[in-house]
Amino acid sequence: MSTMSLAHRPWWPWVRRIAVWGFFGLIAWLLINQARAIDWQEVLDAMRALPASTLLLAGALAAGSFAIYSTYDLLGRYLTRHRLRAASVMGVTFISYAFNLNLGSLVGGVAFRYRLYSRLGLSNDTITRVLGFSMLTNWLGYLVVAGAAFCFWPMVLPDEWKIDNGGLRILGAVLLLLAAAYLVLCAVASGRVFRIHRYLFKVPKLRMALLQLAMSCLNWSLIGGVIWVLLQGQVAYHQVLAVLLVAAVAGVVTHVPAGLGVLEAVFIALLSHQVPQGKLLGVLLVYRGLYYLLPLAVATVAYFVTELRTRRLRTTAR
């Protein structure tokens, strides 16, 4: 029986809902069980022990990451030639990214962009092109940073795992080849248009691809830097970055909003042999506060301010 035929069965929506809620129930159960085994006093002590200078530096790196990500849609603005002000574009990107991190890509990265950009006068086709190019920029940098980390600076795995990094090196090489293939495509087929399902993709110039690569690589590197600074150098930077990159993909695959529990599980699994579990969890909670919750608070205020301004403009226009 094909997937298409299943989708038309009257009971299929209920099966999907039960499966989704069952999955989230399983995640919740695992988190509760894990939480019971944690020494929360140790976690709180680790959070309190972080110096103010460390928090300020980590916060500065987080702000730098958000600033860079907020410029991703400017590349789409250049390609689509729409006339929104750069400040408006960066504001929309910032709001969408903050909600994307906390609520998932469909709500944050997609829904918020469509709502905000459409209210600013962009067509759905233009929004789709801007969004698609921004996503491409983000994952292009991931390919290179993850490829380099896995291939040249393999992770130090726990001794009890009894496995080597051969598989990760191969994966890293594949990721680098994919990124290189994109750059070659931009070098030899700039301006050509390809149809991907219902969408058209115009190959950018090589210099645009290199700009995408530089911006995204810097952004991923800064995100890793936030956690590395909070760990105060207890773990090598490349090790922290590699674990973060694994956690990022794990969060995408599981579809858990904000990667809640997934990020922590990956870091504890891969770094608890180097950092005490309580301290590691404390650092990750502070990281969530700096990189997830604080920007979300700012983005929420910015979103409501934007909505109020839009309504006032519409009322005035009438």
C-alpha positions as CSV (number, residue, x, y, z in Angstrom):
1,M,0.0,0.0,0.0
2,S,1.5,3.4,-1.0
3,T,1.9,6.4,1.2
4,M,-0.6,8.3,-1.0
5,S,-3.3,5.7,-0.6
6,L,-2.7,5.7,3.2
7,A,-3.2,9.4,3.4
8,H,-6.7,9.1,2.0
9,R,-7.8,6.5,4.6
10,P,-10.2,8.0,7.2
11,W,-8.2,6.5,10.1
12,W,-4.8,7.7,8.9
13,P,-4.9,11.2,10.5
14,W,-5.7,9.6,13.9
15,V,-2.7,7.2,13.5
16,R,-0.4,10.1,12.7
17,R,-1.6,12.0,15.7
18,I,-1.2,9.0,18.0
19,A,2.3,8.4,16.7
20,V,3.3,12.0,17.1
21,W,1.9,12.3,20.6
22,G,3.4,8.9,21.5
23,F,6.8,10.1,20.3
24,F,6.6,13.2,22.4
25,G,5.4,11.2,25.4
26,L,8.4,8.9,25.0
27,I,10.7,11.9,24.9
28,A,9.0,13.4,28.0
29,W,9.3,10.0,29.9
30,L,13.0,9.8,29.0
31,L,13.7,13.3,30.1
32,I,11.9,12.8,33.4
33,N,13.8,9.6,34.1
34,Q,17.1,11.3,33.2
35,A,16.2,14.3,35.4
36,R,15.7,12.1,38.4
37,A,19.3,10.8,38.1
38,I,20.8,14.3,38.0
39,D,22.3,16.0,41.0
40,W,20.5,19.4,40.6
41,Q,22.5,21.0,43.3
42,E,25.7,20.3,41.4
43,V,24.0,21.8,38.3
44,L,23.1,25.0,40.2
45,D,26.5,25.2,41.7
46,A,28.1,24.9,38.2
47,M,25.8,27.7,36.9
48,R,26.6,30.0,39.9
49,A,30.3,29.4,39.5
50,L,30.5,30.9,36.0
51,P,32.4,34.2,36.2
52,A,30.6,37.4,35.0
53,S,33.4,37.8,32.4
54,T,32.7,34.4,31.0
55,L,29.0,35.1,30.7
56,L,29.7,38.5,29.0
57,L,32.1,36.9,26.5
58,A,29.6,34.1,25.8
59,G,26.8,36.6,25.4
60,A,28.9,38.7,23.0
61,L,29.6,35.6,20.8
62,A,25.9,34.8,20.9
63,A,25.0,38.3,19.8
64,G,27.6,38.1,17.0
65,S,26.1,34.8,15.8
66,F,22.6,36.4,15.7
67,A,23.9,39.5,13.9
68,I,25.5,37.3,11.2
69,Y,22.5,35.1,10.8
70,S,20.3,38.2,10.5
71,T,22.2,39.1,7.4
72,Y,21.4,35.8,5.6
73,D,18.2,37.2,4.1
74,L,20.1,40.2,2.8
75,L,21.6,37.8,0.3
76,G,18.1,36.8,-0.8
77,R,17.2,40.5,-1.0
78,Y,20.1,41.0,-3.4
79,L,19.2,38.1,-5.6
80,T,15.4,38.8,-5.7
81,R,15.9,42.6,-6.0
82,H,13.1,43.4,-3.6
83,R,13.1,46.8,-2.1
84,L,12.6,46.3,1.6
85,R,15.1,48.2,3.8
86,A,18.0,46.2,5.0
87,A,17.0,47.0,8.6
88,S,13.6,45.5,8.0
89,V,15.0,42.4,6.4
90,M,17.4,41.9,9.3
91,G,14.6,42.4,11.8
92,V,12.4,39.8,10.2
93,T,15.4,37.3,10.0
94,F,16.2,37.9,13.7
95,I,12.7,37.3,14.8
96,S,12.3,34.2,12.7
97,Y,15.6,32.7,13.8
98,A,14.8,33.2,17.5
99,F,11.4,31.5,17.1
100,N,12.9,28.9,14.8
101,L,15.3,27.9,17.6
102,N,12.6,27.6,20.2
103,L,9.6,26.4,18.3
104,G,11.0,24.6,15.3
105,S,11.6,25.5,11.7
106,L,8.0,25.3,10.4
107,V,6.8,27.8,13.0
108,G,9.8,30.0,13.3
109,G,11.8,29.8,10.1
110,V,8.9,29.4,7.7
111,A,5.6,30.7,9.2
112,F,7.1,33.9,10.8
113,R,8.9,34.8,7.6
114,Y,5.9,34.4,5.5
115,R,3.7,36.4,7.9
116,L,6.1,39.2,8.4
117,Y,7.4,39.5,4.9
118,S,3.9,39.4,3.4
119,R,2.8,42.2,5.7
120,L,5.7,44.2,4.4
121,G,4.5,43.7,0.9
122,L,6.6,40.8,-0.5
123,S,4.9,38.1,-2.7
124,N,4.9,34.5,-1.7
125,D,7.2,33.6,-4.6
126,T,9.8,36.2,-3.4
127,I,9.5,35.0,0.2
128,T,10.0,31.4,-0.9
129,R,13.2,32.4,-2.8
130,V,14.6,34.4,0.1
131,L,13.8,31.7,2.6
132,G,15.3,28.9,0.4
133,F,18.5,30.8,-0.1
134,S,18.8,31.6,3.6
135,M,18.4,27.9,4.4
136,L,20.9,27.0,1.7
137,T,23.4,29.4,3.2
138,N,23.0,28.0,6.7
139,W,23.5,24.4,5.7
140,L,26.3,25.1,3.2
141,G,28.4,26.4,6.1
142,Y,27.4,23.4,8.2
143,L,28.7,21.1,5.4
144,V,32.1,22.7,5.5
145,V,32.5,23.2,9.3
146,A,31.2,19.7,10.1
147,G,33.2,18.2,7.3
148,A,36.4,19.8,8.5
149,A,35.7,18.9,12.1
150,F,34.9,15.3,11.4
151,C,37.6,14.8,8.9
152,F,40.6,16.6,10.4
153,W,39.8,17.0,14.1
154,P,37.9,13.8,15.1
155,M,36.1,13.6,18.4
156,V,37.6,12.0,21.5
157,L,35.0,9.3,22.2
158,P,34.5,7.6,25.5
159,D,36.7,4.6,26.0
160,E,33.8,2.3,26.6
161,W,32.4,2.9,23.1
162,K,35.1,0.8,21.6
163,I,34.8,2.5,18.2
164,D,37.1,4.7,16.2
165,N,36.6,7.8,14.2
166,G,36.9,6.2,10.8
167,G,33.2,6.5,10.0
168,L,33.2,10.2,11.0
169,R,36.2,10.9,8.8
170,I,34.4,9.4,5.8
171,L,31.3,11.4,6.6
172,G,33.4,14.5,6.9
173,A,35.0,13.9,3.5
174,V,31.5,13.4,2.0
175,L,30.2,16.7,3.5
176,L,33.2,18.6,2.2
177,L,32.7,17.1,-1.3
178,L,29.1,18.2,-1.3
179,A,30.1,21.7,-0.4
180,A,32.8,21.6,-3.1
181,A,30.3,20.4,-5.6
182,Y,28.0,23.4,-4.9
183,L,30.9,25.8,-5.4
184,V,31.9,24.1,-8.7
185,L,28.3,24.3,-9.8
186,C,28.3,28.1,-9.1
187,A,31.6,28.4,-11.0
188,V,30.5,26.6,-14.2
189,A,26.7,27.1,-14.3
190,S,26.1,30.5,-12.8
191,G,22.8,31.9,-14.0
192,R,21.3,28.5,-15.0
193,V,17.9,27.7,-13.6
194,F,17.0,24.2,-12.2
195,R,13.6,23.0,-11.3
196,I,13.4,21.3,-7.8
197,H,10.0,19.8,-7.4
198,R,7.7,22.9,-7.8
199,Y,10.4,25.5,-7.3
200,L,13.0,27.1,-9.5
201,F,16.5,27.5,-8.4
202,K,18.8,30.0,-10.1
203,V,22.5,29.1,-9.6
204,P,24.2,32.1,-8.0
205,K,27.6,33.4,-9.0
206,L,30.7,31.9,-7.4
207,R,31.5,35.1,-5.4
208,M,28.0,34.9,-3.9
209,A,28.5,31.2,-3.0
210,L,31.8,32.1,-1.3
211,L,30.1,34.8,0.6
212,Q,27.4,32.4,1.7
213,L,30.1,30.0,2.8
214,A,32.1,32.6,4.8
215,M,29.0,33.9,6.6
216,S,27.7,30.5,7.5
217,C,31.0,29.0,8.6
218,L,31.6,32.0,10.9
219,N,28.1,31.7,12.3
220,W,28.5,28.0,13.2
221,S,31.9,28.7,14.6
222,L,30.6,31.4,16.9
223,I,27.8,29.1,18.2
224,G,30.4,26.5,19.1
225,G,32.4,29.3,20.7
226,V,29.6,30.2,23.0
227,I,29.6,26.7,24.6
228,W,33.4,26.5,24.6
229,V,33.7,29.8,26.5
230,L,31.1,28.6,29.0
231,L,33.1,25.4,29.5
232,Q,36.1,27.6,30.2
233,G,38.5,25.7,28.0
234,Q,38.0,22.3,29.8
235,V,37.4,20.7,26.4
236,A,39.2,21.6,23.1
237,Y,37.2,24.0,20.9
238,H,37.1,21.6,17.9
239,Q,35.7,18.9,20.2
240,V,32.9,21.2,21.4
241,L,32.2,22.3,17.9
242,A,32.0,18.7,16.6
243,V,29.6,17.7,19.3
244,L,27.4,20.7,18.7
245,L,27.2,19.8,15.0
246,V,26.1,16.3,15.8
247,A,23.5,17.7,18.2
248,A,22.2,20.1,15.6
249,V,21.4,17.3,13.2
250,A,20.0,15.2,15.9
251,G,17.6,18.0,16.8
252,V,16.5,18.4,13.2
253,V,16.0,14.6,12.8
254,T,13.9,14.2,16.0
255,H,11.8,17.3,15.3
256,V,11.8,18.2,19.0
257,P,11.2,21.9,19.4
258,A,14.4,23.7,20.5
259,G,16.0,20.3,20.5
260,L,14.9,20.1,24.1
261,G,16.7,17.2,25.8
262,V,18.4,16.2,22.5
263,L,21.1,18.8,22.8
264,E,21.8,17.8,26.4
265,A,21.7,14.1,25.7
266,V,24.2,14.4,22.9
267,F,26.6,16.5,24.9
268,I,26.4,14.3,27.9
269,A,26.9,11.2,25.8
270,L,30.0,12.6,24.1
271,L,31.6,14.8,26.7
272,S,30.7,13.5,30.1
273,H,33.9,11.5,30.2
274,Q,35.8,14.9,30.1
275,V,33.4,17.1,32.1
276,P,31.3,16.1,35.1
277,Q,27.7,15.6,34.1
278,G,26.3,18.2,36.5
279,K,28.7,20.9,35.4
280,L,28.1,20.1,31.7
281,L,24.4,20.3,32.2
282,G,24.7,23.6,34.0
283,V,26.7,25.0,31.2
284,L,24.2,23.8,28.6
285,L,21.3,25.4,30.6
286,V,23.2,28.7,30.7
287,Y,23.8,28.3,26.9
288,R,20.1,27.8,26.4
289,G,19.4,31.0,28.4
290,L,21.9,33.1,26.4
291,Y,21.3,31.6,22.9
292,Y,17.6,30.6,23.0
293,L,15.6,32.3,25.7
294,L,17.1,35.8,25.8
295,P,16.8,36.2,22.0
296,L,13.3,34.8,22.2
297,A,12.3,37.4,24.7
298,V,13.7,40.2,22.5
299,A,12.2,38.7,19.4
300,T,8.7,38.4,21.1
301,V,8.8,42.1,21.9
302,A,10.0,43.0,18.4
303,Y,7.3,40.9,16.8
304,F,4.5,42.6,18.7
305,V,5.9,46.0,18.0
306,T,6.1,45.1,14.3
307,E,2.5,43.9,14.4
308,L,1.3,47.1,16.1
309,R,3.1,49.3,13.6
310,T,1.7,47.3,10.7
311,R,-1.9,47.7,12.0
312,R,-1.4,51.4,12.6
313,L,-0.1,51.8,9.0
314,R,-3.1,50.0,7.6
315,T,-5.5,52.0,9.7
316,T,-3.9,55.2,8.6
317,A,-4.1,54.1,4.9
318,R,-7.8,53.6,5.2
